[in-house]
Amino acid sequence: MNAIAEVISGLKAVWGVICFRPDALGRFDNTPSGVARSFLAAAVGFPIYALVLQANLATMTPRPSLAALLPLMICYYVIEWLIWPNVMVGVARRLGRQRFYCRYIAAYNWFALAQMLIMLPYQISMTSGNLPPAPELALVGFVTTLAFGVYEWFIARHGLEIPPRRAVALVVLNLMVGLALLWFKAFQLQL
């Protein structure tokens, strides 16, 4: 399958997830090659990441150089895409769900691309200067985070075929890993 067909296939499967169809998880390839191909989502998402990064840098005073920060930001982008699949190797083993690991990670990766596409207009509007008042902006961010958490729960619940509470625990663990990485990135950028 060529790259374009792979992206279309991945996003079609994600549409089933967005519609909360448990059978949609069966559309993700439950093989190591399926996981490897799902990282195509990272390649497709990189221009979105770079665009949002450039827009965010444009709002900073003094304005940092994109060229100076790009190597570091590329490293963080790669880490962001690799950290959760690596954490999940041990978690899936501990849960006894190794046989579903590939399907889960493939679904997780393709959903990450969908998240980027969904959030792009919001992130660009944040940097445009035409923002709503802070309380409404915070509410939008909270609701979006909550909605994405529900979808991540759905992917964990049906992708790994685990009980609902364990899926909640995975979402919380993923959030903690993401916040730790975000904190570390912010700390490094201040140096």
Secondary structure, DSSP 8 states (H G I E B T S, - for coil): --HHHHHHHHHHHHHHHHTT-GGGGGGS--SHHHHHHHTHHHHHHHHHHHHHHHHHHHTSSS---HHHHHHHHHHHHHHHHHHHHHHHHHHHHHHT-GGGHHHHHHHHHHHHHHHHHHHHHHHHHHHHS----HHHHHHHHHHHHHHHHHHHHHHHHHHTT--HHHHHHHHHHHHHHHHHHHHHHHHHHH-
